[in-house]
Amino acid sequence: MDQDNEMLYVFPQNGVDLNNTSVRGKVRDYSVLIDNSSHITIEGITFFATTFKADNSSYLNISDCNFYYPSYSKRMLGELQGAAPTILGSSGTKEVDNSTIESLLIYQF
């Protein structure tokens, strides 16, 4: 990665044609931020390299979603801090209650 010129270089394995290849990377920690909310449904969404955070909320329903690499760092972008976790009520009074999480695929947790 050349940060001065904002350029990312990709060196494929022998025989790999980048014109027919998908290159993806992490650019944000949370795709969904829920705070002080109720009666929210997230259903049937595929997330790549991102996750969700919910605080001070109730009656959340998260179902039938796929999470691929939800909590990975952004080292490739030069950010060396740890990965952001999936959060349901971070601490103290930021609780999440009366909520349902079901039928999720979480790959490379």
N, CA, C and O of each residue as an XYZ file, in Angstrom:
436
protein
N       0.841     -1.170      0.000
C       0.000      0.000      0.000
C       0.888      1.235      0.000
O       1.817      1.340      0.801
N       0.606      2.149     -0.881
C       1.313      3.418     -0.999
C       0.364      4.518     -0.514
O      -0.445      5.034     -1.285
N       0.473      4.871      0.775
C      -0.452      5.850      1.351
C      -0.238      7.246      0.789
O      -1.194      8.013      0.670
N       0.986      7.588      0.442
C       1.252      8.923     -0.104
C       0.502      9.157     -1.410
O       0.009     10.256     -1.662
N       0.420      8.126     -2.235
C      -0.262      8.239     -3.528
C      -1.649      7.597     -3.533
O      -2.292      7.496     -4.577
N      -2.107      7.159     -2.336
C      -3.413      6.504     -2.189
C      -3.588      5.379     -3.206
O      -4.563      5.339     -3.957
N      -2.612      4.463     -3.209
C      -2.612      3.371     -4.172
C      -2.396      2.046     -3.436
O      -1.501      1.928     -2.599
N      -3.214      1.074     -3.755
C      -3.066     -0.275     -3.226
C      -2.599     -1.166     -4.362
O      -3.231     -1.222     -5.417
N      -1.498     -1.857     -4.147
C      -0.956     -2.756     -5.166
C      -1.344     -4.187     -4.830
O      -1.250     -4.601     -3.675
N      -1.774     -4.934     -5.817
C      -2.153     -6.333     -5.641
C      -1.246     -7.176     -6.522
O      -1.132     -6.931     -7.723
N      -0.604     -8.170     -5.922
C       0.267     -9.080     -6.653
C      -0.379    -10.463     -6.624
O      -0.265    -11.171     -5.623
N      -1.051    -10.858     -7.695
C      -1.780    -12.135     -7.703
C      -0.837    -13.331     -7.801
O       0.313    -13.213     -8.224
N      -1.361    -14.483     -7.398
C      -0.620    -15.727     -7.566
C      -0.482    -16.014     -9.055
O      -1.246    -15.498     -9.870
N       0.488    -16.833     -9.397
C       0.704    -17.193    -10.803
C      -0.576    -17.714    -11.434
O      -1.264    -18.559    -10.862
N      -0.887    -17.208    -12.609
C      -2.046    -17.679    -13.357
C      -3.357    -17.003    -13.010
O      -4.367    -17.277    -13.658
N      -3.381    -16.127    -12.008
C      -4.621    -15.453    -11.616
C      -4.772    -14.171    -12.434
O      -3.896    -13.306    -12.421
N      -5.883    -14.063    -13.136
C      -6.187    -12.881    -13.945
C      -7.025    -11.923    -13.103
O      -8.177    -12.225    -12.792
N      -6.466    -10.777    -12.730
C      -7.187     -9.824    -11.882
C      -8.414     -9.232    -12.560
O      -9.281     -8.681    -11.882
N      -8.507     -9.332    -13.872
C      -9.706     -8.863    -14.564
C     -10.912     -9.740    -14.267
O     -12.052     -9.319    -14.467
N     -10.668    -10.960    -13.791
C     -11.747    -11.898    -13.481
C     -11.760    -12.270    -12.003
O     -12.256    -13.334    -11.636
N     -11.218    -11.403    -11.157
C     -11.090    -11.694     -9.736
C     -11.662    -10.540     -8.915
O     -11.511     -9.371     -9.271
N     -12.307    -10.886     -7.832
C     -12.825     -9.878     -6.908
C     -11.795     -9.643     -5.806
O     -11.314    -10.597     -5.194
N     -11.456     -8.391     -5.551
C     -10.559     -8.027     -4.463
C     -11.359     -7.163     -3.500
O     -11.852     -6.097     -3.870
N     -11.484     -7.633     -2.256
C     -12.271     -6.900     -1.263
C     -11.445     -6.697     -0.007
O     -10.557     -7.495      0.292
N     -11.730     -5.646      0.723
C     -11.040     -5.379      1.971
C     -11.930     -4.604      2.926
O     -12.957     -4.050      2.534
N     -11.524     -4.575      4.168
C     -12.295     -3.909      5.215
C     -12.072     -2.401      5.162
O     -10.932     -1.940      5.093
N     -13.154     -1.639      5.195
C     -13.046     -0.179      5.206
C     -13.797      0.459      6.375
O     -13.570      1.631      6.673
N     -14.684     -0.283      7.043
C     -15.398      0.272      8.199
C     -15.628     -0.847      9.211
O     -15.675     -2.024      8.854
N     -15.769     -0.463     10.474
C     -16.010     -1.445     11.524
C     -17.474     -1.860     11.602
O     -17.785     -3.050     11.656
N     -18.371     -0.878     11.608
C     -19.793     -1.161     11.807
C     -20.619     -0.679     10.620
O     -20.566      0.494     10.251
N     -21.375     -1.584     10.033
C     -22.315     -1.203      8.970
C     -23.614     -0.697      9.559
O     -24.298      0.138      8.968
N     -23.948     -1.213     10.734
C     -25.203     -0.843     11.384
C     -24.891     -0.390     12.808
O     -24.302     -1.138     13.587
N     -25.286      0.833     13.143
C     -25.172      1.371     14.497
C     -26.579      1.656     15.005
O     -27.308      2.455     14.417
N     -26.956      1.004     16.091
C     -28.293      1.172     16.660
C     -28.125      1.744     18.063
O     -27.403      1.171     18.879
N     -28.777      2.859     18.353
C     -28.686      3.463     19.674
C     -30.025      4.092     20.031
O     -30.624      4.815     19.235
N     -30.483      3.798     21.253
C     -31.722      4.373     21.757
C     -32.884      4.113     20.797
O     -33.623      5.029     20.435
N     -33.030      2.857     20.396
C     -34.048      2.485     19.405
C     -34.805      1.253     19.865
O     -34.354      0.520     20.746
N     -35.955      1.037     19.260
C     -36.716     -0.176     19.565
C     -37.455     -0.650     18.324
O     -37.687      0.105     17.380
N     -37.819     -1.937     18.362
C     -38.575     -2.579     17.289
C     -37.864     -2.455     15.934
O     -38.444     -1.998     14.950
N     -36.605     -2.871     15.912
C     -35.783     -2.861     14.700
C     -35.581     -4.305     14.246
O     -35.274     -5.175     15.061
N     -35.751     -4.561     12.958
C     -35.490     -5.880     12.383
C     -34.420     -5.763     11.307
O     -34.512     -4.925     10.409
N     -33.403     -6.613     11.410
C     -32.379     -6.756     10.373
C     -32.464     -8.206      9.931
O     -32.208     -9.116     10.720
N     -32.821     -8.423      8.680
C     -33.087     -9.792      8.229
C     -32.554    -10.019      6.814
O     -32.734     -9.191      5.921
N     -31.890    -11.171      6.637
C     -31.492    -11.612      5.305
C     -30.413    -10.788      4.631
O     -30.408    -10.669      3.406
N     -29.500    -10.219      5.400
C     -28.432     -9.393      4.828
C     -27.100    -10.134      4.960
O     -26.851    -10.785      5.974
N     -26.251    -10.037      3.947
C     -24.895    -10.570      4.010
C     -23.936     -9.414      4.262
O     -23.907     -8.441      3.508
N     -23.155     -9.533      5.328
C     -22.170     -8.525      5.707
C     -20.779     -9.069      5.410
O     -20.498    -10.230      5.708
N     -19.912     -8.262      4.834
C     -18.530     -8.664      4.594
C     -17.595     -7.704      5.318
O     -17.622     -6.496      5.084
N     -16.774     -8.255      6.195
C     -15.743     -7.499      6.915
C     -16.316     -6.326      7.706
O     -15.681     -5.277      7.822
N     -17.500     -6.506      8.241
C     -18.131     -5.486      9.073
C     -19.160     -6.166      9.976
O     -19.526     -7.317      9.742
N     -19.617     -5.472     10.985
C     -20.571     -6.058     11.923
C     -21.538     -4.976     12.403
O     -21.704     -3.957     11.733
N     -22.174     -5.184     13.548
C     -23.134     -4.205     14.056
C     -22.871     -3.913     15.525
O     -22.220     -4.690     16.224
N     -23.389     -2.776     15.977
C     -23.280     -2.354     17.367
C     -24.636     -1.818     17.794
O     -25.235     -0.999     17.096
N     -25.119     -2.278     18.941
C     -26.407     -1.822     19.464
C     -26.263     -1.480     20.945
O     -25.741     -2.278     21.723
N     -26.722     -0.304     21.326
C     -26.730      0.152     22.714
C     -28.080      0.785     23.022
O     -28.753      1.299     22.128
N     -28.471      0.744     24.291
C     -29.685      1.422     24.768
C     -30.906      1.096     23.915
O     -31.667      1.996     23.560
N     -31.099     -0.149     23.589
C     -32.170     -0.511     22.662
C     -32.925     -1.741     23.145
O     -32.453     -2.484     24.005
N     -34.103     -1.936     22.573
C     -34.906     -3.103     22.932
C     -35.695     -3.587     21.726
O     -35.895     -2.863     20.750
N     -36.131     -4.822     21.825
C     -36.934     -5.463     20.782
C     -36.239     -5.423     19.418
O     -36.834     -5.051     18.407
N     -34.968     -5.816     19.423
C     -34.233     -5.956     18.167
C     -34.397     -7.389     17.682
O     -34.408     -8.321     18.486
N     -34.522     -7.567     16.394
C     -34.599     -8.901     15.800
C     -33.565     -8.966     14.684
O     -33.705     -8.300     13.658
N     -32.531     -9.768     14.889
C     -31.494     -9.951     13.873
C     -31.535    -11.416     13.476
O     -31.231    -12.294     14.284
N     -31.915    -11.681     12.219
C     -32.085    -13.077     11.808
C     -31.705    -13.294     10.352
O     -31.729    -12.377      9.530
N     -31.355    -14.543     10.066
C     -31.050    -14.992      8.703
C     -30.007    -14.117      8.013
O     -30.122    -13.834      6.821
N     -29.001    -13.693      8.755
C     -27.927    -12.871      8.188
C     -26.633    -13.680      8.132
O     -26.434    -14.607      8.918
N     -25.769    -13.325      7.206
C     -24.451    -13.936      7.083
C     -23.398    -12.881      7.388
O     -23.434    -11.776      6.848
N     -22.463    -13.234      8.257
C     -21.366    -12.340      8.614
C     -20.057    -13.011      8.218
O     -19.657    -14.002      8.829
N     -19.393    -12.482      7.207
C     -18.103    -12.992      6.774
C     -17.017    -12.047      7.272
O     -16.989    -10.872      6.906
N     -16.124    -12.568      8.108
C     -15.023    -11.788      8.687
C     -15.536    -10.532      9.404
O     -15.106     -9.426      9.077
N     -16.445    -10.682     10.372
C     -17.065     -9.506     10.993
C     -16.128     -8.678     11.877
O     -16.294     -7.462     11.974
N     -15.163     -9.306     12.512
C     -14.327     -8.578     13.474
C     -12.851     -8.728     13.137
O     -12.079     -9.312     13.898
N     -12.486     -8.203     12.015
C     -11.085     -8.235     11.601
C     -10.511     -6.829     11.612
O     -11.241     -5.848     11.474
N      -9.210     -6.741     11.777
C      -8.559     -5.427     11.828
C      -8.446     -4.818     10.428
O      -8.763     -5.451      9.421
N      -7.983     -3.570     10.407
C      -7.754     -2.860      9.142
C      -6.252     -2.642      8.948
O      -5.819     -1.564      8.541
N      -5.460     -3.686      9.246
C      -4.000     -3.572      9.111
C      -3.584     -3.175      7.702
O      -2.646     -2.398      7.521
N      -4.285     -3.710      6.702
C      -3.939     -3.414      5.316
C      -4.021     -1.913      5.036
O      -3.332     -1.404      4.152
N      -4.864     -1.212      5.788
C      -5.007      0.233      5.618
C      -4.066      1.014      6.531
O      -4.125      2.243      6.590
N      -3.197      0.294      7.243
C      -2.233      0.940      8.120
C      -2.752      1.218      9.513
O      -2.058      1.856     10.305
N      -3.953      0.760      9.840
C      -4.522      0.951     11.174
C      -4.210     -0.288     12.002
O      -4.671     -1.383     11.679
N      -3.433     -0.122     13.063
C      -2.899     -1.259     13.794
C      -3.672     -1.628     15.053
O      -3.341     -2.629     15.690
N      -4.694     -0.855     15.439
C      -5.456     -1.209     16.631
C      -6.252     -2.492     16.371
O      -6.436     -2.905     15.226
N      -6.709     -3.096     17.435
C      -7.437     -4.354     17.325
C      -8.753     -4.223     16.583
O      -9.230     -3.123     16.303
N      -9.314     -5.352     16.280
C     -10.583     -5.402     15.549
C     -11.741     -4.986     16.447
O     -11.724     -5.246     17.650
N     -12.739     -4.347     15.867
C     -13.937     -3.934     16.604
C     -14.886     -5.125     16.733
O     -15.183     -5.775     15.731
N     -15.364     -5.422     17.926
C     -16.248     -6.574     18.113
C     -17.709     -6.251     17.799
O     -18.103     -5.086     17.733
N     -18.493     -7.295     17.609
C     -19.944     -7.155     17.551
C     -20.405     -6.819     18.965
O     -19.978     -7.467     19.921
N     -21.273     -5.811     19.115
C     -21.657     -5.350     20.450
C     -23.174     -5.305     20.575
O     -23.871     -4.741     19.731
N     -23.660     -5.910     21.641
C     -25.061     -5.785     22.053
C     -25.051     -5.289     23.487
O     -24.932     -6.087     24.417
N     -25.173     -3.997     23.677
C     -25.126     -3.423     25.015
C     -23.711     -3.443     25.539
O     -23.260     -4.467     26.052
N     -23.002     -2.345     25.425
C     -21.570     -2.349     25.718
C     -21.247     -2.410     27.208
O     -20.310     -3.109     27.591
N     -21.980     -1.710     28.053
C     -21.712     -1.785     29.487
C     -22.691     -0.902     30.245
O     -23.366     -0.051     29.666
N     -22.751     -1.123     31.545
C     -23.554     -0.274     32.418
C     -24.993     -0.126     31.973
O     -25.714     -1.116     31.846
N     -25.414      1.102     31.735
C     -26.805      1.370     31.371
C     -27.060      1.279     29.871
O     -28.160      1.598     29.419
N     -26.084      0.859     29.099
C     -26.246      0.753     27.646
C     -26.770     -0.628     27.257
O     -26.300     -1.223     26.287
N     -27.718     -1.125     27.997
C     -28.175     -2.495     27.786
C     -29.103     -2.632     26.587
O     -29.738     -1.676     26.143
N     -29.155     -3.846     26.089
C     -30.077     -4.231     25.027
C     -30.918     -5.359     25.607
O     -30.375     -6.358     26.079
N     -32.245     -5.207     25.575
C     -33.090     -6.242     26.163
C     -34.243     -6.617     25.242
O     -34.526     -5.937     24.256
N     -34.905     -7.726     25.595
C     -36.055     -8.233     24.840
C     -35.747     -8.358     23.348
O     -36.551     -7.954     22.508
N     -34.594     -8.911     23.024
C     -34.151     -8.989     21.634
C     -33.892    -10.433     21.233
O     -33.668    -11.297     22.082
N     -33.926    -10.682     19.931
C     -33.728    -12.025     19.393
C     -32.635    -11.997     18.334
O     -32.634    -11.153     17.438
N     -31.707    -12.937     18.458
C     -30.683    -13.135     17.431
C     -30.729    -14.613     17.076
O     -30.507    -15.472     17.929
N     -31.023    -14.909     15.793
C     -31.171    -16.315     15.418
C     -30.805    -16.547     13.958
O     -30.841    -15.635     13.132
N     -30.456    -17.783     13.669
C     -30.162    -18.248     12.304
C     -29.108    -17.397     11.609
O     -29.300    -16.963     10.473
N     -27.992    -17.161     12.296
C     -26.901    -16.392     11.708
C     -25.769    -17.326     11.301
O     -25.508    -18.322     11.976
N     -25.105    -17.009     10.211
C     -23.856    -17.652      9.836
C     -22.758    -16.648     10.112
O     -22.750    -15.556      9.542
N     -21.825    -17.012     10.988
C     -20.699    -16.137     11.290
C     -19.440    -16.895     10.896
O     -19.090    -17.894     11.525
N     -18.760    -16.423      9.857
C     -17.599    -17.102      9.307
C     -16.336    -16.355      9.691
O     -16.239    -15.145      9.486
N     -15.368    -17.068     10.247
C     -14.094    -16.502     10.698
C     -14.306    -15.455     11.773
O     -13.897    -14.302     11.633
N     -14.952    -15.875     12.846
C     -15.242    -15.011     13.985
C     -13.953    -14.554     14.596
O     -13.965    -13.810     15.577
